[in-house]
């Protein structure tokens, strides 16, 4: 991920600061060498006879520029010192000076970028108050502060608090700057990001499109056009609309490679997001070289221990986990966690995300005792950094509860499920995406306990809520339907389960394509229901099709392929095809006799969902994983975003344009930038201010898409962007 504060300051100011000869852009900031003259006296570095005011301003400018440079190098602790010094210098200009507001904004942005939200909030609020008082409630600079405060709330999952701030910023810009201004485009983009993060895809899409149309007027190859395309692709990817998302990712990639060069960090973000898309489609062979190229660029440009490298490693681990190559995935997850601990500190939210992902890997392999302490550590970090009622905490609670449920420890699991549900209901309402996901996990736990009387009404409630909203044909609906049908299957209510599986299959085929591995899972389950009803002639073509998909996607020696072979053998024996049945059984035996690198991919029947992973905040991608799955039911959960994703729940890089304040009188206020989802799975660069790694993927293997799923550049005043 690329961090950039440089877009916050006007070019003229940057030139004047560089000329001040106090700090080179590529040098660390030597605090002890910064002029410290007292008020009323010229600083040692000032020209002879310069008034104290000029010396104070020079000291302020040097500290700001040092902070910018250090931030770009991801030297956050040193950058913090520089900005704190700059803030103290700016306080000499008066409590309502625009330079003080801008400096507070820059320091707040650093804290937001590093997820120190409690430190960022009062600074954003004070910066906003100064601007409203000195510049007016409808000033463009005030709109920037409103946008940045909204970005902070969005990063915390407080979408309802963010919404009115984004809307007010948009109204100011449309009125003061015009409906086709680039800053207006930034506001449209960020408001869309907020809707997407909250799962309100229908509201997000027209805003993304309007923002894109404005940006294209600047030129079809403008980097911000790439940002819009990437974010819109993240939106489609989150909904499983891969055919719409893929060409947008490719166009964004082409723009960035042309304008920024093939080895730019933003190019790495887009490569990650495209890889996430292919991973989501089960096209692992296409995904792997893109992940590898993204990782290579980041290691070269940002260093071996960069947070973005951590995100790439996480995503690669998610890919191998999805393929069942757990031995390859584990060291990548561990290295990702180690880098995050080293660069961000032991208690950073991104460290929690990495721990959560590693735990998910262990849980998938039924290594529950290794998973539990990692989940608990992740929850503890999130509770401390994000608050006990954060939706990310709810995701962690659900993951731990799912692990307990798999162990049969339902007494330990149930209170965790219920606490997660209470958090999600409070944050998103009774029909919110996270609430429905939490309900699905609880229903699945009841199903595991054979408490069908409790589980079945919950499934009915979820399906009704999705049909009432805009999720009737979504992948999350397919997941819930599969879980509902699975419950009925276990109750031997085969006739009731059959049409539900058929509906889930139709949704998946339309959304994911006829050869997706998840389609194979649903085919397998539907065939099983038909077998139970002695409908062998109907089951056989479904089972054969399932086998063909799995052989292509997973390889002919996958344990999951063996399961399909045994199902086909059963059908053949019932239909007087004994020799063919013998052949299938023989192949299955050969596969299962081979040493397995890992336990396979998944059960032939559509399993229940389990780990739902909170969005990572790590690198700009959608980061491999973390992100809160947008769908958590039925064992398939999709994360949105490095993903903060890198995600993306997802990176956003080239900053949107140098923006507002700055000096020559006014402190620069940030450039329009991009943002990070969540979440998710993909990295993408959101075009604006929010951090945007989007993650997409399984909850258990968390992966992040950078991008919209995931780093972003602050759209406005944010002084930095990730």
RAJOSUL-V348891 format. One record per pair of residues at least 24 apart in sequence whose C-alpha atoms are under 10 Angstrom apart, sorted by the first residue. I is the first residue (numbers start at 1). J is the second residue. Records with the same first field share a line. If there is no record, write none. Layout:
I: J, J
This chain:
1: 72, 74, 264, 265, 266, 267, 268, 269, 298, 301, 302, 306, 307, 308, 309, 311, 312, 618, 619, 620, 621, 645, 646, 651, 652, 653, 683, 684, 685, 693, 706, 710, 711, 712, 721, 722
2: 71, 72, 73, 74, 264, 265, 266, 268, 269, 298, 301, 302, 307, 308, 619, 620, 651, 652, 653, 654, 655, 711, 712, 713, 720, 721, 722
3: 68, 69, 70, 71, 72, 73, 74, 110, 113, 265, 620, 651, 652, 653, 654, 655, 711, 712, 713, 714, 719, 720, 721, 722
4: 68, 69, 70, 71, 72, 73, 74, 653, 654, 655, 671, 673, 712, 713, 714, 718, 719, 720, 721, 722
5: 64, 65, 67, 68, 69, 70, 71, 72, 106, 109, 110, 655, 658, 669, 670, 671, 673, 713, 714, 717, 718, 719, 720, 721, 722
6: 65, 67, 68, 69, 71, 72, 655, 657, 658, 670, 671, 719, 720, 721
7: 68, 654, 655, 656, 657, 658, 659, 660, 668, 669, 670, 671, 672, 673, 713, 714, 715, 716, 717, 718, 719, 720, 721
8: 68, 102, 106, 655, 656, 657, 658, 659, 660, 661, 662, 667, 668, 669, 670, 671, 672, 673, 714, 715, 716, 717, 718, 719, 720, 721
9: 64, 65, 68, 102, 657, 658, 659, 660, 661, 662, 663, 666, 667, 668, 669, 670, 671, 717, 719
10: 657, 658, 659, 660, 661, 662, 663, 664, 667, 668, 669, 670, 671
11: 658, 662
12: 662, 663, 664
13: 61, 65, 662, 663, 664, 665, 667, 668
14: 61, 62, 64, 65, 662, 663
16: 58, 61, 62, 664
17: 58, 59, 60, 61, 62, 63, 64, 65, 66
18: 61, 62, 65
20: 45, 46, 58, 59, 61, 62
21: 45, 62
22: 58, 59, 61, 62, 63, 65, 66
23: 62, 63, 65, 66, 69
24: 62, 65, 66, 69
25: 65, 66, 67, 68, 69, 70, 72
26: 66, 69, 70, 72, 73
27: 66, 69, 70, 73
28: 66, 67, 69, 70, 73, 75, 78, 79, 82
29: 62, 63, 65, 66, 67, 69, 70, 78, 79, 81, 82
30: 63, 66, 78, 82
31: 63, 66, 78, 81, 82, 85
34: 59, 60, 62, 63, 82, 85
35: 59, 60, 62, 63
36: 89
39: 89, 92
53: 92, 93
56: 86, 89, 90, 92, 93
57: 86, 89, 90, 92, 93, 99
58: 89
59: 85, 86, 89, 90
60: 85, 86, 87, 88, 89, 90, 91, 92, 99, 100, 103
61: 86, 89, 90, 99, 663, 667
62: 86
63: 87, 89, 103
64: 102, 103, 106, 107
67: 106, 107, 110
68: 106, 110, 719, 720
71: 110, 113, 719, 720, 721, 722
72: 302, 720, 721, 722
73: 302, 303, 306
74: 302, 306, 307, 343, 344, 722
75: 343
76: 110, 111, 113, 114, 343, 344
77: 110, 344
79: 107, 110
80: 106, 107, 108, 110, 111
81: 107
82: 107
83: 107, 108, 110
90: 667
95: 130
96: 126, 127, 129, 130, 131, 133, 134, 135
97: 127, 130, 131, 134, 665, 666, 667
98: 127, 130, 131, 134, 135, 141, 661, 662, 663, 665, 666, 667, 668, 669
99: 127, 661, 662, 663, 665, 666, 667, 668, 669
100: 126, 127, 130, 131, 666, 667
101: 125, 126, 127, 128, 129, 130, 131, 141, 145, 661, 666, 667, 668, 669
102: 127, 128, 130, 131, 141, 145, 660, 661, 662, 663, 666, 667, 668, 669, 670, 717, 718, 719
103: 127, 662, 667, 668, 669, 719
104: 128, 719
105: 144, 145, 148, 149, 668, 669, 670, 717, 718, 719, 720
106: 668, 669, 670, 717, 718, 719, 720
107: 718, 719, 720
108: 148, 149, 152, 718, 719, 720
109: 148, 149, 151, 152, 670, 714, 717, 718, 719, 720, 721
110: 718, 719, 720, 721, 722
111: 152
112: 148, 149, 151, 152, 153, 155, 156, 690, 691, 718, 720, 721
113: 152, 155, 617, 676, 690, 691, 711, 712, 713, 714, 718, 719, 720, 721, 722
114: 344, 348, 349, 350, 617, 618, 722
115: 152, 155, 156, 344, 348, 349, 350, 385, 386, 617
116: 152, 348, 349, 385, 386
117: 152, 153, 155, 156, 385, 386
118: 152, 385, 386, 387
120: 149, 152
121: 148, 149, 152, 153
122: 149
123: 149
124: 148, 149, 150, 152, 718
125: 149
137: 168, 172
138: 168, 169, 171, 172, 173, 175, 176
139: 169, 172, 173, 175, 176, 177
140: 169, 170, 172, 173, 174, 175, 176, 177, 183, 660, 661, 669
141: 169, 172, 173, 659, 660, 661, 668, 669, 670, 716, 717
142: 168, 169, 172, 173, 669, 717
143: 167, 168, 169, 170, 171, 172, 173, 183, 187, 716, 717
144: 169, 170, 172, 173, 183, 187, 659, 660, 661, 669, 670, 671, 672, 714, 715, 716, 717, 718
145: 169, 669, 670, 716, 717, 718
146: 170, 716, 717
147: 186, 187, 190, 191, 689, 690, 714, 715, 716, 717, 718
148: 190, 670, 689, 690, 714, 715, 716, 717, 718, 719
149: 717, 718
150: 190, 191, 194, 689, 690
151: 190, 191, 193, 194, 675, 676, 688, 689, 690, 691, 714, 715, 718
152: 689, 690, 691
153: 194
154: 190, 191, 193, 194, 195, 197, 198, 676, 678, 690, 691
155: 194, 197, 386, 617, 644, 647, 649, 675, 676, 677, 678, 690, 691, 692
156: 385, 386, 387, 390, 391, 392
157: 194, 197, 198, 386, 390, 391, 392, 427, 428, 649, 678
158: 194, 197, 198, 390, 391, 427, 428
159: 191, 194, 195, 196, 197, 198, 427, 428
160: 194, 195, 198, 427, 428
162: 191, 194, 195
163: 190, 191, 192, 194, 195
164: 191
165: 191
166: 190, 191, 192, 194
167: 191
179: 214
180: 210, 211, 213, 214, 215, 217
181: 211, 214, 215, 217
182: 211, 214, 215, 217, 218, 224, 656, 657, 659, 672
183: 211, 214, 215, 656, 657, 659, 660, 671, 672, 673, 688, 715, 716
184: 210, 211, 214, 215, 672
185: 209, 210, 211, 212, 213, 214, 215, 224, 228, 672, 687, 688, 715
186: 211, 212, 214, 215, 224, 228, 656, 657, 671, 672, 673, 674, 686, 687, 688, 689, 714, 715, 716
187: 211, 672, 688, 689, 715, 716
188: 212, 214, 688
189: 227, 228, 231, 232, 673, 674, 675, 686, 687, 688, 689, 690, 708, 715
190: 673, 674, 675, 686, 687, 688, 689, 690, 691, 708, 714, 715
191: 688, 690
192: 231, 232, 235
193: 231, 232, 235, 674, 675, 676, 677, 678, 686, 687, 688, 689, 690, 691, 692, 708, 709
194: 677, 690
196: 231, 232, 234, 235, 238, 640, 677, 678, 679, 708, 709
197: 235, 628, 630, 640, 641, 644, 647, 648, 649, 650, 676, 677, 678, 679, 680, 692, 694, 708, 709
198: 427, 428, 432, 433, 434, 630
199: 235, 238, 239, 428, 432, 433, 434, 630, 640
200: 432, 433, 469, 470
201: 235, 236, 238, 239, 470, 471
202: 235, 470, 471
204: 232, 235
205: 231, 232, 235, 236
206: 232
207: 232
208: 232, 235, 687
211: 687
212: 687
220: 255
221: 251, 252, 254, 255, 256, 258, 259
222: 252, 255, 256, 259, 656
223: 252, 253, 255, 256, 257, 258, 259, 260, 266, 653, 654, 655, 656, 657, 687
224: 252, 255, 256, 652, 653, 654, 655, 656, 657, 672, 673, 674, 685, 686, 687, 688
225: 251, 252, 255, 256, 656, 687
226: 250, 251, 252, 253, 254, 255, 256, 266, 270, 652, 653, 654, 684, 685, 686, 687
227: 252, 253, 255, 256, 266, 270, 651, 652, 653, 654, 655, 656, 673, 674, 675, 684, 685, 686, 687, 688, 707, 708, 712, 713
228: 252, 674, 684, 685, 686, 687, 688, 707, 708
229: 253, 255, 684, 685, 686, 687, 707, 708
230: 269, 270, 273, 274, 652, 682, 683, 684, 685, 686, 687, 706, 707, 708, 709
231: 650, 652, 674, 675, 676, 677, 682, 683, 684, 685, 686, 687, 688, 692, 693, 694, 706, 707, 708, 709, 710
232: 684, 686, 687, 707, 708
233: 273, 274, 277, 682, 684, 707, 708, 709
234: 273, 274, 276, 277, 622, 640, 641, 643, 647, 648, 650, 677, 678, 679, 680, 681, 682, 683, 684, 685, 686, 692, 693, 694, 695, 696, 705, 706, 707, 708, 709, 710
235: 640, 641, 677, 694, 708, 709
236: 277
237: 273, 274, 276, 277, 278, 280, 281, 638, 640, 641, 681, 682, 694, 695, 696, 705, 709
238: 277, 280, 474, 475, 629, 630, 631, 638, 639, 640, 641, 677, 679, 680, 681, 682, 694, 695, 696, 697, 709
239: 471, 473, 474, 475, 476, 511, 512, 630, 631, 638, 640
240: 277, 280, 281, 474, 475, 476, 508, 510, 511, 512, 513, 638
241: 277, 474, 475, 510, 511, 512, 513
242: 277, 278, 280, 281, 511, 512, 513
243: 277, 511, 512, 513
245: 274, 277
246: 273, 274, 275, 277, 278
247: 274
248: 274
249: 273, 274, 275, 277, 684
250: 274
252: 684, 685
256: 653, 654
260: 654
262: 297
263: 293, 294, 296, 297, 298, 300, 301
264: 294, 297, 298, 300, 301, 302, 653, 654
265: 294, 295, 297, 298, 299, 300, 301, 302, 308, 620, 651, 652, 653, 654
266: 294, 297, 298, 620, 621, 651, 652, 653, 654, 683, 684, 685, 706, 707, 711, 712
267: 293, 294, 297, 298, 652, 653, 654, 684, 685
268: 292, 293, 294, 295, 296, 297, 298, 301, 308, 312, 620, 621, 651, 683, 684, 706
269: 294, 295, 297, 298, 308, 312, 619, 620, 621, 622, 623, 642, 643, 645, 646, 650, 651, 652, 653, 682, 683, 684, 685, 693, 705, 706, 707, 710, 711
270: 294, 620, 621, 651, 652, 653, 682, 683, 684, 685, 705, 706, 707
271: 295, 621, 682, 683, 684, 705, 706
272: 311, 312, 315, 316, 620, 621, 622, 623, 624, 642, 643, 645, 646, 651, 681, 682, 683, 684, 693, 703, 704, 705, 706, 707
273: 315, 620, 621, 622, 623, 624, 641, 642, 643, 645, 646, 647, 648, 650, 651, 680, 681, 682, 683, 684, 685, 693, 694, 695, 696, 704, 705, 706, 707, 708, 709, 710
274: 681, 682, 683, 684, 705, 706
275: 315, 316, 319, 681, 682, 683, 705
276: 315, 316, 318, 319, 621, 622, 623, 624, 625, 641, 642, 643, 680, 681, 682, 683, 694, 695, 696, 697, 703, 704, 705, 706, 709
277: 681, 682, 695, 696, 697, 705
278: 319
279: 315, 316, 318, 319, 320, 322, 323, 681, 696, 697, 698, 703
280: 319, 322, 512, 516, 517, 518, 638, 639, 681, 682, 696, 697, 698
281: 512, 513, 515, 516, 517, 518, 553, 697
282: 319, 322, 323, 512, 515, 516, 517, 518, 553, 554
283: 515, 516, 517, 552, 553, 554
284: 319, 320, 322, 323, 553, 554
285: 319, 553
287: 316, 319
288: 315, 316, 319, 320
290: 316
291: 315, 316, 319
292: 316
304: 339
305: 335, 336, 338, 339, 340, 342, 343
306: 336, 339, 340, 342, 343, 344, 618, 619
307: 336, 337, 339, 340, 341, 342, 343, 344, 350, 617, 618, 619, 620, 646
308: 336, 339, 340, 618, 619, 620, 621, 623, 642, 645, 646, 651, 706, 711, 722
309: 335, 336, 339, 340, 618, 619, 620, 621, 646
310: 334, 335, 336, 337, 338, 339, 340, 341, 343, 350, 351, 354, 618, 619, 620, 621, 623, 624, 646
311: 336, 337, 339, 340, 350, 354, 616, 617, 618, 619, 620, 621, 622, 623, 624, 625, 626, 642, 643, 645, 646, 647, 683, 693, 703, 704, 705, 706
312: 336, 618, 619, 620, 621, 622, 623, 624, 625, 642, 645, 646, 683, 703, 704, 705, 706
313: 337, 339, 619, 623, 624, 703
314: 353, 354, 357, 358, 616, 618, 619, 621, 622, 623, 624, 625, 626, 642, 645, 646, 701, 702, 703, 704
315: 357, 621, 622, 623, 624, 625, 626, 642, 643, 645, 646, 681, 682, 683, 695, 696, 697, 701, 702, 703, 704, 705
316: 623, 624, 625, 701, 703, 704
317: 357, 358, 361, 624, 625, 701, 702, 703
318: 357, 358, 361, 623, 624, 625, 626, 696, 697, 698, 699, 700, 701, 702, 703, 704
319: 624, 625, 697, 698, 701, 702, 703
320: 701
321: 360, 361, 364, 365, 598, 600, 601, 698, 700, 701, 702
322: 361, 554, 600, 601, 602, 697, 698, 700, 701, 702
323: 553, 554, 555, 558, 598, 600, 601, 602
324: 361, 364, 365, 554, 558, 559, 560, 596, 597, 598, 599, 600, 601, 602
325: 596, 597, 598, 599, 600, 601
326: 361, 362, 364, 365, 597, 598, 599, 600, 601
327: 597, 598
328: 597, 598
329: 358, 361, 701
330: 357, 358, 361, 362
331: 358
332: 358
333: 357, 358, 359, 361, 624, 701
334: 358
336: 618
340: 618, 619
344: 618
346: 381
347: 377, 378, 380, 381, 382, 384, 385
348: 378, 381, 382, 384, 385, 617, 618
349: 378, 379, 380, 381, 382, 383, 384, 385, 386, 392, 615, 616, 617, 618
350: 378, 381, 382, 615, 616, 617, 618, 619, 626, 644, 646
351: 377, 378, 381, 382, 616, 617, 618
352: 376, 377, 378, 379, 380, 381, 382, 396, 614, 616, 617, 618, 626
353: 377, 378, 379, 381, 382, 392, 396, 613, 614, 615, 616, 617, 618, 623, 624, 625, 626, 627, 702
354: 378, 616, 617, 618, 623, 624, 625, 626, 701, 702, 703
355: 379, 626
356: 395, 396, 399, 400, 611, 612, 613, 614, 615, 616, 625, 626, 699, 700, 701, 702
357: 611, 612, 613, 614, 616, 624, 625, 626, 627, 698, 699, 700, 701, 702, 703
358: 700, 701, 702
359: 399, 400, 403, 611, 700, 701
360: 399, 400, 403, 610, 611, 612, 613, 698, 699, 700, 701, 702
361: 611, 699, 700, 701, 702
362: 403, 700, 701
363: 399, 400, 402, 403, 404, 406, 407, 610, 611, 700
364: 403, 406, 599, 600, 601, 602, 610, 611, 700, 701
365: 598, 599, 600, 601
366: 403, 406, 407, 599
367: 403, 407
368: 400, 403, 404, 406, 407
369: 403, 404, 407
371: 399, 400, 403
372: 399, 400, 401, 403, 404
373: 400
374: 400
375: 399, 400, 401, 403
376: 400
378: 614
382: 614
388: 423
389: 419, 420, 422, 423, 424, 426, 427
390: 420, 423, 424, 427
391: 420, 421, 422, 423, 424, 425, 426, 427, 428, 434, 435, 614, 615, 628
392: 420, 423, 424, 434, 612, 613, 614, 615, 616, 626, 627, 628
393: 419, 420, 423, 424, 613, 614
394: 418, 419, 420, 421, 422, 423, 424, 434, 435, 438, 612, 613, 614, 628
395: 420, 421, 423, 424, 434, 437, 438, 611, 612, 613, 614, 615, 627, 628, 629, 632, 699
396: 420, 611, 612, 613, 614, 628
397: 421, 438, 611, 612, 613
398: 437, 438, 441, 442, 610, 611, 612, 613, 614, 632
399: 441, 609, 610, 611, 612, 613, 614, 699, 700
400: 610, 611, 612
401: 441, 442, 445, 610, 611
402: 441, 442, 444, 445, 608, 609, 610, 611, 612
403: 610, 611
404: 445
405: 442, 444, 445, 446, 448, 449, 610
406: 445, 448, 610
408: 445, 448, 449
410: 445, 446, 448, 449
413: 442, 445
414: 442, 445, 446
415: 442
416: 442
417: 441, 442, 443, 445
418: 442
430: 465
431: 461, 462, 464, 465, 466, 468, 469
432: 465, 466, 469
433: 462, 465, 466, 471, 476, 629, 630, 631, 632
434: 628, 629, 630, 631, 632
435: 462
436: 461, 462, 463, 465, 466, 476, 480, 630, 631, 632, 633
437: 462, 476, 480, 609, 612, 629, 630, 631, 632, 633, 634, 637
438: 612, 631, 632, 633
439: 632, 633
440: 479, 480, 483, 484, 608, 609, 610, 631, 632, 633, 634, 635
441: 480, 483, 608, 609, 610, 611, 612, 632, 633, 634, 635
442: 633
443: 480, 483, 484, 487, 608, 633
444: 480, 483, 484, 486, 487, 607, 608, 609, 610, 633, 634, 635
445: 608, 609, 610
446: 487
447: 483, 484, 486, 487, 488, 490, 491, 608
448: 487, 490, 608
450: 487, 490, 491
451: 487
452: 487, 488, 490, 491
455: 484, 487
456: 483, 484, 485, 487, 488
457: 484
458: 484
459: 483, 484, 485, 487, 633
460: 484
472: 507
473: 503, 504, 506, 507, 508, 510, 511
474: 504, 507, 508, 510, 511, 631
475: 504, 507, 508, 510, 511, 512, 630, 631, 633, 636, 637, 638
476: 504, 507, 508, 629, 630, 631, 632, 633, 634, 636, 637, 638
477: 503, 504, 507, 508, 631, 633, 634
478: 502, 503, 504, 505, 506, 507, 508, 511, 522, 631, 633, 634, 636
479: 504, 505, 507, 508, 518, 522, 606, 607, 608, 609, 631, 632, 633, 634, 635, 636, 637
480: 504, 608, 609, 631, 632, 633, 634, 635, 636
481: 505, 633, 634
482: 521, 522, 525, 526, 605, 606, 607, 608, 633, 634, 635, 636
483: 606, 607, 608, 609, 633, 634, 635
484: 608, 633, 634
485: 525, 526, 529, 606, 634
486: 525, 526, 529, 605, 606, 607, 608, 634
487: 608
488: 529
489: 525, 526, 528, 529, 532
492: 529, 532, 533
493: 529, 532, 533
494: 526, 528, 529, 530, 531, 532, 533
495: 529, 530, 532, 533
496: 529
497: 525, 526, 529, 530
498: 525, 526, 527, 528, 529, 530, 533
499: 526
500: 526
501: 525, 526, 527, 529, 606
502: 526
514: 545, 549
515: 545, 546, 548, 549, 550, 552, 553
516: 546, 549, 550, 552, 553
517: 546, 549, 550, 551, 552, 553, 554
518: 546, 549, 550, 606, 636
519: 545, 546, 549, 550, 606
520: 544, 545, 546, 547, 548, 549, 550, 553, 564, 604, 605, 606
521: 546, 547, 549, 550, 560, 564, 602, 603, 604, 605, 606, 607
522: 546, 604, 605, 606, 607
523: 547, 604, 605, 606
524: 563, 564, 567, 568, 603, 604, 605, 606
525: 603, 604, 605, 606, 607
526: 605, 606
527: 567, 568, 571, 605
528: 567, 571, 604, 605
531: 567, 570, 571, 574
534: 571, 574
535: 571
536: 568, 570, 571, 572, 574, 575
537: 571, 572, 574, 575
539: 567, 568, 571
540: 567, 568, 569, 570, 571, 572, 575
541: 568
542: 568
543: 567, 568, 569, 571
544: 568
546: 604
554: 600, 601
556: 587, 588, 591
557: 587, 588, 590, 591, 592, 594, 596
558: 588, 591, 592, 596, 597, 598, 599, 600, 601
559: 588, 591, 592, 593, 594, 596, 598, 599, 600, 601, 602, 603, 604
560: 588, 591, 592, 599, 600, 601, 602, 603, 604
561: 587, 588, 591, 592, 600, 601, 604
562: 586, 587, 588, 589, 590, 591, 592, 600, 604
563: 588, 591, 592, 602, 603, 604, 605
564: 588, 603, 604
565: 589
567: 604
602: 635
606: 634, 635, 636
607: 633, 634, 635, 636
608: 632, 633, 634, 635, 636, 637
609: 633, 634, 635, 636, 637, 698, 699, 700
610: 634, 635, 636, 637, 698, 699, 700
611: 635, 636, 637, 698, 699, 700, 701, 702
612: 636, 637, 638, 639, 697, 698, 699, 700, 701, 702
613: 637, 638, 639, 640, 649, 679, 680, 695, 696, 697, 698, 699, 700, 701, 702, 703
614: 639, 640, 641, 644, 648, 649, 677, 678, 679, 680, 695, 699, 700, 702, 703
615: 639, 640, 641, 642, 643, 644, 645, 646, 647, 648, 649, 650, 677, 678, 679, 680, 681, 693, 694, 695, 696, 699, 702, 703, 704, 709, 710
616: 640, 641, 642, 643, 644, 645, 646, 647, 648, 649, 650, 676, 677, 678, 679, 680, 681, 693, 694, 695, 702, 703, 704, 705, 709, 710
617: 641, 642, 643, 644, 645, 646, 647, 648, 649, 650, 651, 676, 677, 678, 679, 680, 691, 692, 693, 694, 695, 704, 706, 709, 710, 711
618: 642, 643, 644, 645, 646, 647, 648, 649, 650, 651, 676, 693, 704, 706, 710, 711, 722
619: 643, 644, 645, 646, 647, 648, 650, 651, 676, 683, 691, 692, 693, 694, 704, 705, 706, 710, 711, 722
620: 644, 645, 646, 647, 648, 649, 650, 651, 652, 653, 675, 676, 677, 678, 679, 682, 683, 684, 685, 686, 691, 692, 693, 694, 695, 704, 705, 706, 707, 708, 709, 710, 711, 712, 722
621: 645, 646, 647, 648, 649, 650, 651, 652, 676, 677, 678, 679, 680, 681, 682, 683, 684, 685, 691, 692, 693, 694, 695, 696, 703, 704, 705, 706, 707, 708, 709, 710, 711, 712
622: 646, 647, 648, 649, 650, 651, 676, 677, 678, 679, 680, 681, 682, 683, 684, 685, 692, 693, 694, 695, 696, 697, 702, 703, 704, 705, 706, 707, 708, 709, 710, 711
623: 647, 648, 649, 650, 651, 677, 678, 679, 680, 681, 682, 683, 684, 692, 693, 694, 695, 696, 697, 702, 703, 704, 705, 706, 707, 709, 710, 711
624: 648, 649, 650, 679, 680, 681, 682, 683, 693, 694, 695, 696, 697, 698, 701, 702, 703, 704, 705, 706, 709, 710
625: 649, 650, 678, 679, 680, 681, 682, 693, 694, 695, 696, 697, 698, 699, 700, 701, 702, 703, 704, 705, 709
626: 650, 677, 678, 679, 680, 681, 693, 694, 695, 696, 697, 698, 699, 700, 701, 702, 703, 704, 705, 709
627: 677, 678, 679, 680, 681, 682, 693, 694, 695, 696, 697, 698, 699, 701, 702, 703, 704, 705, 709, 710
628: 677, 678, 679, 680, 681, 694, 695, 696, 697, 698, 699, 702, 703, 704, 709
629: 678, 679, 680, 681, 695, 696, 697, 698, 699, 700, 702, 703
630: 678, 679, 680, 681, 695, 696, 697, 698, 699
631: 697, 698, 699
632: 698, 699
635: 698, 699, 700
636: 697, 698, 699, 700
637: 696, 697, 698, 699, 700, 701, 702
638: 679, 680, 681, 695, 696, 697, 698, 699, 700, 702, 703
639: 677, 678, 679, 680, 681, 682, 694, 695, 696, 697, 698, 699, 700, 701, 702, 703, 704, 705, 709
640: 677, 678, 679, 680, 681, 682, 683, 693, 694, 695, 696, 697, 698, 699, 702, 703, 704, 705, 706, 707, 708, 709, 710
641: 676, 677, 678, 679, 680, 681, 682, 683, 684, 692, 693, 694, 695, 696, 697, 702, 703, 704, 705, 706, 707, 708, 709, 710, 711
642: 676, 677, 678, 679, 680, 681, 682, 683, 684, 691, 692, 693, 694, 695, 696, 702, 703, 704, 705, 706, 707, 708, 709, 710, 711
643: 676, 677, 678, 679, 680, 681, 682, 683, 684, 685, 691, 692, 693, 694, 695, 696, 697, 702, 703, 704, 705, 706, 707, 708, 709, 710, 711
644: 675, 676, 677, 678, 679, 680, 681, 682, 683, 684, 690, 691, 692, 693, 694, 695, 703, 704, 705, 706, 707, 708, 709, 710, 711, 712
645: 676, 677, 678, 679, 680, 681, 682, 683, 684, 685, 691, 692, 693, 694, 695, 696, 702, 703, 704, 705, 706, 707, 708, 709, 710, 711, 712
646: 676, 677, 678, 679, 680, 681, 682, 683, 684, 685, 691, 692, 693, 694, 695, 703, 704, 705, 706, 707, 708, 709, 710, 711, 712, 722
647: 675, 676, 677, 678, 679, 680, 681, 682, 683, 684, 685, 686, 690, 691, 692, 693, 694, 695, 696, 703, 704, 705, 706, 707, 708, 709, 710, 711, 712
648: 675, 676, 677, 678, 679, 680, 681, 682, 683, 684, 685, 691, 692, 693, 694, 695, 696, 702, 703, 704, 705, 706, 707, 708, 709, 710, 711
649: 676, 677, 678, 679, 680, 681, 682, 683, 691, 692, 693, 694, 695, 696, 703, 704, 705, 706, 707, 708, 709, 710, 711
650: 675, 676, 677, 678, 679, 680, 681, 682, 683, 684, 685, 686, 690, 691, 692, 693, 694, 695, 696, 703, 704, 705, 706, 707, 708, 709, 710, 711, 712
651: 675, 676, 677, 678, 682, 683, 684, 685, 686, 687, 690, 691, 692, 693, 694, 704, 705, 706, 707, 708, 709, 710, 711, 712, 713, 721, 722
652: 676, 683, 684, 685, 686, 687, 688, 689, 690, 691, 692, 693, 706, 707, 708, 710, 711, 712, 713, 714, 721, 722
653: 684, 685, 686, 687, 688, 689, 691, 692, 706, 707, 711, 712, 713, 714, 721, 722
654: 685, 686, 687, 688, 712, 713, 714, 721, 722
655: 685, 686, 687, 688, 689, 712, 713, 714, 715, 716, 720, 721, 722
656: 686, 687, 688, 689, 712, 713, 714, 715, 716, 721
657: 688, 714, 715, 716
658: 715, 716, 717, 719
659: 715, 716, 717, 718, 719
660: 716, 717
661: 716, 717
662: 717
668: 716, 717, 718, 719
669: 716, 717, 718, 719
670: 713, 714, 715, 716, 717, 718, 719, 720, 721
671: 713, 714, 715, 716, 717, 718, 719, 720, 721
672: 712, 713, 714, 715, 716, 717, 718, 719, 720, 721
673: 711, 712, 713, 714, 715, 716, 717, 718, 719, 720, 721, 722
674: 707, 708, 710, 711, 712, 713, 714, 715, 716, 718, 720, 721, 722
675: 706, 707, 708, 709, 710, 711, 712, 713, 714, 715, 721, 722
676: 705, 706, 707, 708, 709, 710, 711, 712, 713, 714, 721, 722
677: 704, 705, 706, 707, 708, 709, 710, 711, 712
678: 704, 705, 706, 707, 708, 709, 710, 711
679: 703, 704, 705, 706, 707, 708, 709, 710, 711
680: 704, 705, 706, 707, 708, 709, 710
681: 705, 706, 707, 708, 709, 710
682: 706, 707, 708, 709, 710, 711
683: 707, 708, 709, 710, 711, 712
684: 708, 709, 710, 711, 712
685: 709, 710, 711, 712, 713, 722
686: 710, 711, 712, 713, 714, 715, 722
687: 711, 712, 713, 714, 715
688: 712, 713, 714, 715, 716, 718, 721
689: 713, 714, 715, 716, 717, 718, 719, 720, 721, 722
690: 714, 715, 716, 718, 721, 722
691: 715, 720, 721, 722
692: 721, 722
693: 722
